[in-house]
Amino acid sequence: MRLTHLGHACFLVETQAARLLIDPGVLSAFEGVRELDAVLVTHEHADHVDIDRLGPLLAANPRAALVVDADTAPAVATLPMGAVAARPGDRLSFGGSTVDVLGGLHAAVYGPVPGCTNNAYLVDHGAFLHPGDSWVRPEVPVDILAVPIDGPWLKLADAIDYVRDIAPRVAVPMHEGETTDPGKYGGMLAGLSPEGVVQRLAPGEATSFDG
């Protein structure tokens, strides 16, 4: 598998069978990505889906399926390409790769304030997990985990516990687009997680992970 971190929560995920783009939001640089099999959106917040740039992205990738959560579906209903409104429990196939939809709700910002729907995407039975804005715990081992490190709905201790609980081979920090010092947060995550697990990706550069 190859991963390219395109800013904030956006990743290009290249398996042996498919090219998937997850969470093309306003804080991410994804315009030049081509030959996609699917574009997957975890939830409706603008830092995870840029509605204005989504249409041109899909027009440049005509074979790509658009997969969104239930709350995002109305916002993309006018796009000529159409969209699949996926829900937790669904299993999707793109080329020879599978994506299991997990989760259900965005992590709480404060107390009982209601959140929006949030899909987590598990690629190829645990090869990669993108949780969106949630702390979803899958029932299968995870090899590579994308870990949010900043946002109004989390504290860094939650991210550290998440890495320790999931116990992936590799944990990749994300959701850092609004902090002024992502290196500090990523460094603290690395320092308080099992040694050698946390790996920060250079922005825009593909990184290969061998199993």
C-alpha positions in Angstrom: 0.0 0.0 0.0 1.0 3.6 -0.7 -0.3 6.6 1.2 -0.1 10.2 0.3 -1.1 12.8 2.9 -2.6 15.7 0.9 -3.2 17.9 4.0 -5.4 17.8 7.1 -7.6 14.6 6.8 -7.1 13.9 3.1 -5.3 10.8 1.9 -4.7 9.2 -1.4 -4.8 5.4 -0.6 -3.2 3.2 -3.3 -3.8 -0.5 -2.9 -2.7 -3.1 -5.3 -6.1 -3.0 -6.9 -7.6 0.6 -6.4 -6.9 4.3 -5.9 -9.0 5.8 -3.2 -9.2 9.5 -2.1 -10.6 10.1 1.4 -11.8 13.4 2.7 -11.0 16.1 0.1 -11.6 19.1 2.3 -10.9 22.8 2.1 -7.6 22.5 3.9 -6.3 19.9 1.5 -4.5 20.0 -1.9 -6.0 17.3 -4.1 -6.7 19.0 -7.5 -4.1 17.1 -9.5 -5.1 13.6 -8.3 -6.2 11.4 -11.2 -7.3 7.8 -12.1 -9.3 7.4 -9.0 -11.7 4.5 -8.4 -13.5 6.2 -5.5 -13.8 9.4 -3.5 -14.9 8.7 0.1 -16.2 11.4 2.5 -16.4 10.7 6.2 -18.7 13.6 7.1 -20.2 16.9 6.1 -17.7 19.4 7.7 -15.9 21.6 5.2 -12.4 20.5 6.4 -13.4 17.0 5.2 -15.4 17.8 2.0 -15.0 20.9 -0.2 -18.3 20.9 -2.1 -17.1 23.6 -4.5 -14.1 21.5 -5.6 -15.7 18.1 -5.5 -17.5 18.5 -8.9 -14.3 19.4 -10.8 -12.5 16.6 -9.0 -15.1 14.0 -10.1 -15.2 15.4 -13.6 -11.5 14.8 -13.9 -11.9 11.3 -12.5 -14.9 10.0 -14.5 -14.7 6.4 -13.3 -14.6 7.3 -9.6 -17.6 6.5 -7.4 -18.5 9.1 -4.8 -19.3 7.7 -1.3 -20.6 9.9 1.5 -22.3 9.6 4.9 -26.0 10.2 5.3 -25.8 13.8 6.4 -23.5 14.8 3.5 -25.8 13.2 0.9 -28.2 16.1 0.5 -25.3 18.5 -0.2 -24.0 16.5 -3.1 -27.4 15.5 -4.5 -27.1 18.0 -7.4 -23.8 16.6 -8.7 -24.4 14.9 -12.0 -22.2 12.0 -11.1 -24.5 11.0 -8.2 -23.3 9.5 -4.9 -23.6 6.4 -2.7 -24.9 7.2 0.8 -23.1 4.5 2.8 -23.9 3.5 6.3 -22.1 1.5 9.0 -22.2 -2.2 8.2 -21.9 -1.6 4.4 -19.1 -3.3 2.5 -18.1 -1.6 -0.8 -15.8 -2.9 -3.5 -13.6 -0.9 -5.8 -11.5 -2.9 -8.3 -10.2 -5.7 -6.1 -10.2 -3.7 -2.9 -12.9 -3.6 -0.2 -14.0 -0.8 2.1 -16.0 -1.5 5.2 -18.0 1.3 6.6 -17.7 1.6 10.4 -18.7 4.2 13.0 -21.8 6.2 12.8 -21.4 9.5 14.7 -18.9 12.3 14.9 -17.1 12.5 18.2 -18.9 14.8 20.7 -17.6 18.3 20.8 -19.3 19.0 24.2 -21.6 17.0 26.3 -25.0 16.3 24.8 -24.6 18.6 21.8 -25.8 16.5 18.9 -23.2 15.6 16.3 -23.4 14.7 12.6 -23.1 11.3 11.0 -19.5 10.1 10.5 -18.4 7.1 8.4 -15.0 5.5 9.2 -13.5 3.6 6.3 -11.6 0.3 6.8 -9.7 -0.6 3.7 -8.9 -4.2 2.7 -10.0 -5.8 6.0 -7.7 -3.7 8.2 -4.8 -2.6 5.9 -5.8 1.0 6.6 -8.3 2.8 8.8 -9.5 6.3 8.4 -11.8 7.1 11.3 -12.9 10.6 10.2 -13.7 12.6 13.3 -14.2 9.6 15.6 -12.5 7.1 17.8 -14.1 4.0 16.2 -12.6 0.7 17.4 -12.9 -2.0 14.7 -13.2 -5.6 15.6 -10.2 -6.6 13.4 -6.5 -5.8 13.6 -5.4 -2.5 11.9 -2.1 -2.3 10.1 -2.0 1.4 9.3 -4.1 3.9 11.3 -4.8 7.5 10.6 -4.9 9.4 13.9 -6.5 12.8 14.4 -4.2 15.0 16.6 -6.0 18.4 16.7 -9.6 19.7 16.8 -12.3 21.1 19.0 -13.6 17.6 19.7 -10.4 16.0 21.0 -7.5 16.2 23.4 -4.1 14.7 22.6 -4.6 12.1 25.4 -7.5 10.7 23.4 -5.2 10.3 20.4 -2.6 8.6 22.5 -5.1 6.2 24.0 -6.5 5.5 20.5 -3.1 4.4 19.2 -2.5 2.3 22.3 -5.9 0.6 22.1 -5.8 -0.1 18.3 -2.1 -1.1 18.4 -1.4 -0.6 14.7 1.9 -1.4 13.1 2.0 2.3 11.9 0.1 5.3 13.1 0.0 8.3 10.8 -1.0 11.7 12.4 -3.6 13.7 10.6 -6.2 16.4 11.2 -3.5 19.0 11.9 -4.5 21.7 9.3 -5.7 24.2 11.8 -2.9 24.0 14.3 0.1 26.3 14.2 2.5 23.7 15.4 1.6 20.2 14.0 5.2 19.0 14.7 4.7 19.5 18.4 1.5 17.5 18.5 2.9 14.8 16.2 6.0 14.6 18.3 4.1 14.3 21.6 2.0 11.6 20.0 5.1 9.7 19.0 6.8 10.2 22.4 3.8 8.8 24.3 2.9 6.0 21.9 4.8 2.6 21.6 8.2 3.3 20.2 8.5 3.4 16.4 4.8 3.2 15.7 4.0 6.9 14.9 5.2 8.0 11.4 4.6 11.5 10.1 4.2 11.6 6.3 5.8 14.4 4.3 3.0 16.4 2.7 2.2 15.4 -0.8 4.8 12.6 -1.0 3.8 9.0 -1.5 5.0 6.6 1.1 5.0 2.9 0.6 4.2 0.5 3.4 5.2 -3.1 3.1 3.2 -5.7 5.1 
